[in-house]
């Protein structure tokens, strides 16, 4: 059977670039979403396979954005058929895994979920990186017809298109970081995940000091340059997995997952110092220095909402502003603000 190629130029030997492309979507460990659930339901019905999934390949794990017929939400990457699929630019078809030397001893073949037949199509980002697969799996040997592979390929493109729409809808146009709405939604999801796994979580809220004066003196175009420079400085000094969002204007927020308060303070302070080091030349030749004030808040109770965290961080930011700016303050939990914390 002739395999249907994936269209576009595919980059196969750039793992850092591939992971960066995956992380841009900020989709790992997010909850179920209807478009992806619809795709796996279609594959389940039309190909009549007991197992199908939208798989994303992280550095050391395979994570399922949507799945049918699987009891787990992720597996180790080294046993994933998906890991083999992204090493080539076309679909991977395995009629009988037990007879294929690449997979015969794989624990997913010899044990649950007892994979025998596999068809996987790479999920290719617009810049050519294969971030995962859309796959159909059977527990008995079978051949996949050409029209079935074409269907998988079209649905794989739908998955990538949905990821792109999801990214665009959640991205601030000027800076490329998360929009306010999307960041707040992400924080709420992370609070729920922290509660399930008994994890720590902290946020930092900051805004650019005396930004209105910069805009009024040098114009909005230069103000935009200042904002983008601040964002770039922060992104260079936070760990992978931290999520930066723009609340509006010159105000930003950072989410630190699985992060204790003291660690969040250290990370936020790195950002503050990086911003303090910014030197820009204004249109009239002036050298402009930039600073920002920070408020850091921990998730001290799993009953808090994203709005509660923002309020706590905002109070700390207010104190930083009134204590002289270009400094960091930590949110203080008071019984009159959060009675349940007393």
Number of C-alpha atoms within 10 A of each C-alpha: 8 7 14 16 14 20 12 12 12 19 18 15 10 10 14 10 17 23 16 14 19 22 15 13 18 17 15 15 14 13 12 12 10 8 14 20 16 12 21 25 16 15 23 20 10 11 19 13 19 16 20 28 26 26 26 26 25 18 12 10 17 23 23 25 21 24 24 19 14 15 9 9 13 17 15 14 18 13 17 20 23 26 22 15 23 25 14 16 20 18 23 22 20 23 19 20 25 20 13 12 9 12 21 16 15 18 14 18 19 15 10 11 16 17 25 23 22 26 24 29 33 33 27 28 21 14 13 18 24 28 25 28 31 29 29 27 27 22 18 16 17 14 14 17 13 13 12 16 24 17 17 27 25 13 20 24 19 16 21 21 16 14 20 16 13 15 20 15 14 22 21 19 11 11 18 17 23 26 23 19 15 19 23 20 13 21 23 17 17 23 24 17 19 17 15 10 10 12 17 21 24 25 28 32 29 30 25 22 18 13 19 14 11 19 15 11 13 15 14 13 10 18 20 16 15 25 22 16 18 25 20 16 20 21 18 12 16 19 11 11 13 15 20 24 25 27 19 12 12 19 17 23 25 25 24 27 20 18 19 15 22 13 13 25 23 12 20 25 19 17 24 24 17 20 24 16 13 15 13 16 11 17 11 8 8 10 10 13 14 22 20 26 27 30 28 31 29 24 22 14 12 16 11 14 17 18 12 15 22 20 16 25 27 22 19 24 28 16 20 21 21 9 13 10 19 20 19 24 22 23 22 14 15 12 10 9 13 12 9 10 11 9
